[in-house]
Amino acid sequence: MCRGREDEEHSELAGDDPAAPLESRAGAGPGARDRRGEGRGLTYDLLVVGGGIQGAAVARDAALRGLRVVLLDRGDLASGTSSRSSKLIHGGIRYLETGQFRLVREALHERALLLELAPEYVRPLPFLIPHYRGEGRSRLAVRAGLALYAALAGKQRLADHRTVGSTEALALEPALRPDGLLGASLYWDAQMDDAQLCVAVAIDAERAGAALHTYTELVRLVPEGSGWRGSFRDVDTGREGEAEARSVVNAAGPWAEDVRGLARPSARAGIRRTRGTHVVLPGFTRERALLLSARRDGRVFFVLPWGDFSLVGTTDVDDGTAPERVKAHPEDIRYLLEETARVLPRHNPGQPPLRAFAGVRSLAHGSAIRPWANSREHRIVEDGSMLTLIGGKYTTHRSLAERVVDRVVRYAGIRAGVCRTRTTPLPGGRAKSIAGLEARHPGRLIAAGSLEITEAEAVYAVQAERARHLEDVLERRTRLWLRADAMRRASERVAAWMAPHLGWDHAARDREVRRVVDALDDERDRIEAALAAPRGGA
Ligand SMILES: Cc1cc2nc3c(=O)[nH]c(=O)nc-3n(C[C@H](O)[C@H](O)[C@H](O)COP(=O)(O)OP(=O)(O)OC[C@H]3O[C@@H](n4cnc5c(N)ncnc54)[C@H](O)[C@@H]3O)c2cc1C
């Protein structure tokens, strides 16, 4: 089922009529595995490229409808943008300023669904917008925005928004700068651990029958007969293989243009890539997230509570660098530290953050000059039975996947069941499963402050969540991502816990630790460069 307007582009590959049903043909790619057995023509109905949230959601939707699905990611699940977001499941109140009402309405609807279907991964989060004399958005504008936000959510709004005076605002969040504080607006949205949600969606796709191959890069894609032949390479072992599929969904996020280029070298899909940086600081707020306006450019940014920590971000800067080389830029780090200190004076902007990382948005290029005004609506580009996804929010991954799989089914002429993701809960019980491993794997390490990691967590990540490298566990399966020093301190011990499950000898363990430490050293250098630069110049 398709809803609303969509930007669509159609282009033809030789011999492909996008509207015509594809015929099935015999033959299986030598590297392909199909858990549903052979005998239905092509090995797979659908090849998904990319194990970020969009690829994982497409694979899950398609597998739940009964399609034979294979998903490839050249890295870990969620190792691209999907572990570097602001980790909000939200309507996106700031998108009201750019008139993206349809996106906001859909995102608010999806927020409600995710809170209901994935409660272990998505939780409501109270927000506070402080109002300062002569700064940021006016109280009136914010009140009008929140009223519209509530109206777009309809019955699915989480709680009534309200406005409080400065005394109550300071009682709620004493760290706020009292000078010039007029009051605050309060409302609700939702928060998630993006990497863990993405992994959970991918693992549920596998449970529904999809074949997942991480650290497996698609290196060649050619139309063959009525479908596609993809060649892939295991990034760790160099092993090569092939898979055939009737349709392809290119969910390679910021790499989508490169993947599309494998089949259509000269075609441009119109992607605008922008860099978004976050820093992690010691916790400043009690329980509320803050929505703040940067004084320097008026942009909205967040201070988000993560236990004893605050996640602060983000920035939005055009960046044409190859996505895998995009890192937190010293200028972005400085911007976030200085803007935070303006509202939260307890924060010393000369203090190094605990982490600094960047993600790359792949936006459907719009007419806006400023990156933060560029539309966040998705676009689906069609090349015969290959669909390329551009843009789209984390929050709307389920509804985008539903649209995409509807099209795959239609164009590839596949018989499939109805979409089930609107009613199928995402299985929980992760903590219980980990607890069940503790007797056999009793190791435990306080990595730093309140951050702890257990051997059972690491083993579970390997056995049940496809972690293949040390970085996968430290960055994307536990909370250690909040502190670089915690990751450093835990790396040798966690590598030792993982080693017997992945067949690592001493040299392999050392390589794993070195990889993590090198990345953290690079991050530390960027932070030092940010702190060394003169104040207020970005
Ligand atoms: C700074 C920032 C903050 C954000 N905050 C929010 C937020 O709070 N809420 C929200 O709703 N949205 C947010 N977003 C948007 C959201 O994070 C993204 O829309 C989403 O994560 C994109 O997911 P994806 O699956 O398309 O891309 P990715 O997660 O990047 O996945 C693409 C995958 O493709 C793989 N790949 C690439 N090439 C190949 C190949 N040749 N073979 C195999 N695999 C390949 C990559 O390894 C990668 O894992 C934010 C984005 C950014 C950048």
The ligand as an ORCA input file, in Angstrom:
! r2SCAN-3c Opt
* xyz 0 1
  C      23.637     13.011     12.730
  C      22.342     12.333     12.401
  C      21.313     12.326     13.325
  C      20.109     11.702     13.019
  N      19.148     11.639     13.972
  C      17.990     11.011     13.712
  C      17.017     10.869     14.736
  O      17.227     11.255     15.884
  N      15.854     10.271     14.404
  C      15.598      9.813     13.144
  O      14.497      9.333     12.911
  N      16.532      9.876     12.167
  C      17.723     10.447     12.428
  N      18.692     10.505     11.475
  C      18.464      9.841     10.195
  C      18.738      8.329     10.305
  O      19.792      8.065     11.173
  C      19.059      7.772      8.937
  O      18.017      8.116      8.078
  C      19.192      6.259      8.928
  O      20.063      5.803      9.929
  C      19.692      5.822      7.566
  O      19.752      4.425      7.545
  P      20.186      3.643      6.249
  O      19.912      2.211      6.503
  O      19.574      4.266      5.058
  O      21.759      3.931      6.086
  P      23.004      3.318      6.871
  O      22.715      3.096      8.287
  O      24.183      4.165      6.548
  O      23.192      1.882      6.221
  C      23.749      1.684      4.938
  C      24.551      0.399      4.987
  O      24.939      0.035      3.659
  C      26.154     -0.674      3.755
  N      26.807     -0.715      2.438
  C      27.293      0.331      1.730
  N      27.821     -0.112      0.561
  C      27.660     -1.463      0.538
  C      28.015     -2.496     -0.390
  N      28.640     -2.235     -1.554
  N      27.717     -3.773     -0.075
  C      27.090     -4.071      1.099
  N      26.744     -3.133      2.013
  C      27.014     -1.852      1.731
  C      26.934      0.118      4.794
  O      27.959     -0.658      5.383
  C      25.844      0.537      5.781
  O      25.791     -0.297      6.927
  C      19.923     11.102     11.754
  C      20.961     11.105     10.826
  C      22.169     11.691     11.156
  C      23.297     11.645     10.174
*
